[in-house]
Amino acid sequence: MTVAQLIEVLKDMPSEAVVILEGDGALARLVGVNLEKSVMAGLPDEVVLSTDCEE
């Protein structure tokens, strides 16, 4: 999924909704978004979503 695709999906969601990520059979709140620039030509930059490790 690209950033543009994510934005398109999120536009229709309630603005007060909490973003939860699912992984390894557990749920965690999204607490951070970071841009990782590609160090190699031809590879796309990446957006890394971080969760609250205490949940």
SULTA-V154588 format. One record per residue. N is the residue number from 1. PHI is phi in radians with two decimals (* if undefined). OMEGA is omega in degrees with one decimal (NA if undefined). NEAR is the number of other ideal C-beta (glycine too) atoms within 8 Angstrom. Layout:
{{N:PHI:OMEGA:NEAR} {N:PHI:OMEGA:NEAR}}
This chain:
{{1:*:177.6:3} {2:-1.64:177.0:5} {3:-1.04:179.5:6} {4:-1.06:178.2:6} {5:-1.14:178.9:8} {6:-1.10:178.8:9} {7:-1.06:-179.8:8} {8:-1.05:179.2:7} {9:-1.18:-176.7:8} {10:-1.22:-179.3:7} {11:-1.00:-177.2:6} {12:-1.56:-179.2:4} {13:-1.58:175.9:7} {14:-1.08:-176.0:4} {15:-1.15:180.0:4} {16:-1.59:-180.0:3} {17:-1.18:177.6:6} {18:-1.55:179.2:4} {19:-1.56:-179.2:6} {20:-2.09:175.9:8} {21:-1.87:178.2:10} {22:-1.83:177.4:5} {23:-2.95:-179.9:7} {24:0.93:177.3:3} {25:1.31:-179.1:3} {26:-2.27:177.1:7} {27:-2.05:178.2:6} {28:-2.58:177.3:11} {29:-1.24:173.8:10} {30:-1.31:-179.0:11} {31:-2.15:-178.9:6} {32:-2.77:176.7:6} {33:-2.37:-178.6:8} {34:-2.25:175.7:7} {35:-1.69:175.8:8} {36:-1.89:179.4:8} {37:-1.24:178.1:5} {38:-1.20:178.3:9} {39:-1.62:-179.3:3} {40:-1.98:178.0:5} {41:-1.07:177.7:4} {42:1.62:177.0:3} {43:-1.68:-177.1:5} {44:-1.30:169.5:4} {45:-1.15:179.8:7} {46:-2.23:173.1:7} {47:-1.83:-177.9:9} {48:-1.87:177.6:8} {49:-1.66:-178.5:8} {50:-1.91:179.0:8} {51:-1.96:176.9:11} {52:-1.38:-175.9:7} {53:-1.16:-178.3:5} {54:-1.47:-180.0:3} {55:-1.50:NA:8}}
